[in-house]
Amino acid sequence: MKKFINYLLMTCLCLSLLLSGESKNIYATETVNSEETVQEEEKTDEKTTTSESVDLGLTSGAAVLMEASTGTIIYEKNADERLSPASITKIMTLLLIFEALEAQKISLTNEATTSAHAKSMGGSQVYLEEGEKQTIETLIKCIVIASGNDASVTMAEHIAGSETEFVNMMNQKAAELGMTNTNFEDCCGLTESTNHYTSARDVAIMSRELSVKYPEIHNYATIWMEDIVHVTNKGSSEFTLSNTNKLLRQYDGVTGLKTGSTSIAKYCLSATARRGDVDLIAVILAGPESAVRFNEAATLLNYGFANTQVYQDEEPGALEMVRVKKGVTDLVSTEYENTFSYLSTTGENFDNIKKEWIYDENIIAPVEEGQQVGRLKYSLDGKEIGEIAIVASEHVDMATYFDCLKKMWKQFLKIE
């Protein structure tokens, strides 16, 4: 009788807590230690720039040097000036191709058919014939290695149905990435329209998005020469793709990415390079000569590798489960949202980095997978240098009265 009365009291208490919105823990559960909740200050995503007092003697119209993992601008010259990008445009085209691959809308082994419009492209081309079919992987190589305008349009039409619609997608993606000084009017950069423009900063942004999110691009961008086979009504023939990025043979550590040139744009380059743990992106727009763009990109990369070091925390440490109030379960498992990176240009000692795990103490169900439930804060020599989010790795539904009652009953009967 006494046990039954206790059970009724526990049931009433459960109902009272659910109706009142209170969420005290009334079950025996594993204790989860957490840091005191710290009120978060507003933070801006400012990136360190060290170029104000540096003169690298560049003669090109605009330039940017960016560290890829953090997005930090190390050097800039006329970074936001709107200029014609020529075939640098294809970086955005490639980004959308790799997004379509990731979404499984297309696959590398799918074939795309060349239209009359795609065949009609001038400038750099791989001489695709109308009706010719090539795999997506082959067309990617044609775009990255040989800067094929016909291959770019073929892929645009394959993904979006028309080049016009694909260009709309390009501009939408540019807006999403915060490329405020960019507008595309074609997918390959052949146009002479003054409404087709970008900036050195925006080129660095889309280059970072492509190379960091889809590092497999470097497998194609580092190919020096490769043969493809044209199969048409006229028969089969081989065509050799030759890489337009001469830095691949001139600079140690170069991993890509894209060249461009027209009479309006002059000579352009977005060069990616890696040495040790440092990944850099060097952008040159409006270079006066072809050799100048490569030499000045090398100058930027030399400056970056000589003056930067990157801390990346690949193994931050084990995480705790976080208490959930009013959930079907009392705890939710957690994971890190991403990897923390920090760029130093002053030679700091990374051994002095300290970490602090801070868990939210007021997580109320329902909890969505990916919802932030805490943060890992990093400091160096007493100064906060950044943080990464700790997120829920599973979904937790809100408990109903019957869920609560079930828990009470299991506890009452001591059922595991």
SULURLIN-V654097 format. One record per backbone hydrogen bond with DSSP energy under -1.0 kcal/mol. CO is the residue of the C=O (numbers start at 1). NH is the residue of the N-H. Records with the same first field share a line. If there is no record, write none. Layout:
# SULURLIN-V654097
CO->NH / NH
This chain:
# SULURLIN-V654097
1->5
2->6
3->7
4->8
5->9
6->10
7->11
8->12
9->13
10->14
11->15
12->16
13->17
14->18
15->19
16->20
17->21
44->46
51->54
62->285
63->77
64->283
65->74 / 75
66->281
67->71
72->67
75->65
77->63
78->81
79->201
83->198
85->88
86->89
87->90
88->91
89->92 / 93
90->94
91->95
92->96
93->97
94->98
95->99
96->100
97->101
98->102
99->103
100->105 / 106
101->104
107->110
108->137
110->136
112->134
114->131
115->119
116->120
118->121
124->149
129->132
132->114
134->112
135->139
136->140
137->141
138->142
139->143
140->144
141->145
142->148
145->244
148->152
149->153
150->154
151->155
152->156
153->157
154->158
155->159
156->160
157->161
162->166
163->167
164->168
165->169
166->170
167->171
168->172
169->173
170->174
171->175
172->176
173->177
174->179
175->178
178->180
183->197
193->196
197->183
198->83
199->203
200->204
201->205
202->206
203->207
204->208
205->209
206->210
207->211
208->212
209->213
210->214
214->217
215->218
216->219
217->221
218->222
220->223
224->243
226->241
228->239
230->237
232->235
235->232
237->230
239->228
241->226
244->246
245->248
246->249
247->251
251->254
253->274
256->272
258->270
260->268
262->266
266->262
267->287
268->260
269->284
270->258
271->282
272->255 / 256
273->280
275->278
278->275
279->68
280->273
281->66
282->271
283->64
284->269
285->62
286->61
287->267
289->293
290->294
291->295
292->296
293->297
294->298
295->299
296->300
297->301
298->302
299->303
300->304
301->305
302->306
303->307
309->344
311->342
312->314
322->332
325->365
326->399
330->324
332->322
333->393
335->391
340->313
342->311
344->309
349->352
350->353
354->379
356->377
358->375
363->325
367->396
368->371
371->392
373->360
374->390
375->358
376->388
377->356
378->385 / 386
379->354
380->383
383->380
386->378
388->376
389->337
390->373 / 374
391->335
392->370
396->367
397->328
400->404
401->405
402->406
403->407
404->408
405->409
406->410
407->411
408->412
409->413
410->415
